[in-house]
Amino acid sequence: QVRLVESGGGLVQAGGSLRLSCAASGDFFNINRMDWYRQAPGDKREFVARIAADGSTDYADAVLGRFTISRDLAENRVNLQMDGLKPEDTAVYYCTMDITTFTHRRDYWGQGTQVTVSS
């Protein structure tokens, strides 16, 4: 069984920084893509950042230049460094990974971690 666990959320003042981390565990043999999404109260879940299997990255316009996604393949981990945080970044942040197990390939999601940015 594959499990994703996030950490690193919290409360920070506007202009501050936070670093989120998400690690995958369980029985699988390949992680194809790692993404971060977020969902603010009353809003739809939205894409934040992606790191593809080849290491290329992509960001939502709202976070470009402020957030940096990275990975540690040895630890099956994806990180999101968030700098210059704004109140509108307040949301629950979710990691998701496209994982291939021995029987199938699908997206797995973490439980989410709360990020709150005060003005």
C-alpha positions in Angstrom: 0.0 0.0 0.0 1.3 3.4 -1.0 1.1 6.3 1.5 2.0 10.0 1.1 2.7 12.0 4.3 3.1 15.8 4.2 4.8 18.0 6.8 5.9 21.6 7.3 2.7 23.6 7.3 2.0 26.3 9.8 1.3 30.0 10.5 3.6 32.7 9.1 3.4 36.4 8.6 3.2 37.9 5.1 6.6 38.0 3.5 7.8 35.0 5.5 8.8 31.5 4.3 7.8 27.9 4.9 9.1 24.7 3.5 6.7 21.8 2.9 7.8 18.2 2.5 6.0 15.1 1.3 7.4 11.6 1.4 6.1 8.4 -0.2 6.3 5.0 1.4 5.0 1.5 0.7 5.4 -1.0 -2.1 6.1 0.6 -5.5 9.0 0.8 -8.0 8.7 4.2 -9.7 7.5 7.7 -9.1 6.7 9.4 -12.4 5.7 12.9 -11.4 5.4 14.9 -8.2 2.9 17.8 -7.8 1.7 20.2 -5.2 -1.9 21.5 -5.2 -3.7 23.8 -2.8 -7.3 24.5 -1.8 -8.5 27.6 0.0 -11.9 27.6 1.8 -14.7 27.8 -0.7 -12.4 27.4 -3.7 -11.6 24.6 -6.0 -8.3 22.7 -5.6 -5.7 24.4 -7.8 -2.3 23.4 -9.2 0.7 25.0 -7.6 3.9 23.3 -8.9 5.2 20.2 -10.6 8.4 18.3 -11.0 8.4 15.8 -13.8 10.3 12.5 -14.1 13.0 14.2 -16.1 13.4 16.9 -13.5 11.7 19.7 -15.4 9.5 22.0 -13.3 6.4 24.0 -13.9 4.6 26.6 -11.7 1.3 28.3 -11.5 1.5 32.0 -12.4 0.5 33.0 -8.9 3.6 31.4 -7.3 6.2 31.7 -10.1 9.3 33.3 -8.7 8.3 32.8 -5.1 8.0 29.0 -4.7 10.5 26.4 -5.6 9.8 22.7 -6.0 12.5 20.1 -5.5 12.9 16.4 -5.0 15.0 13.8 -3.3 14.7 10.6 -5.2 16.6 8.6 -2.7 14.0 9.4 -0.1 11.0 9.4 -2.4 10.4 13.0 -1.3 9.2 16.2 -2.8 9.6 19.6 -1.2 8.1 23.0 -1.8 10.0 26.0 -0.6 7.7 29.0 -0.3 9.2 32.4 0.0 7.5 35.8 0.0 4.3 34.4 1.3 1.1 36.4 0.8 -2.2 36.1 2.7 -3.8 34.7 -0.5 -1.4 31.7 -0.3 -3.4 30.6 2.7 -4.8 27.1 1.9 -4.5 23.4 2.6 -1.6 22.2 0.5 -1.6 18.7 -0.9 1.1 16.7 -2.6 0.3 14.2 -5.2 2.5 11.6 -7.0 2.0 9.6 -10.1 3.3 6.2 -8.9 3.7 2.9 -10.6 3.3 -0.2 -8.3 3.7 -3.8 -9.3 0.0 -4.0 -10.3 -1.0 -0.5 -11.5 -0.1 3.1 -12.1 -2.2 6.0 -10.6 -2.1 9.2 -8.7 -1.8 9.1 -4.9 -2.6 12.1 -2.6 -1.4 13.1 0.8 -3.7 14.2 3.6 -2.9 17.9 3.3 -1.1 20.4 5.5 -2.5 23.8 6.5 -0.6 26.9 5.5 -1.9 30.2 7.0 -0.3 33.5 6.1 -1.3 36.5 8.3 -1.3 40.1 7.0 
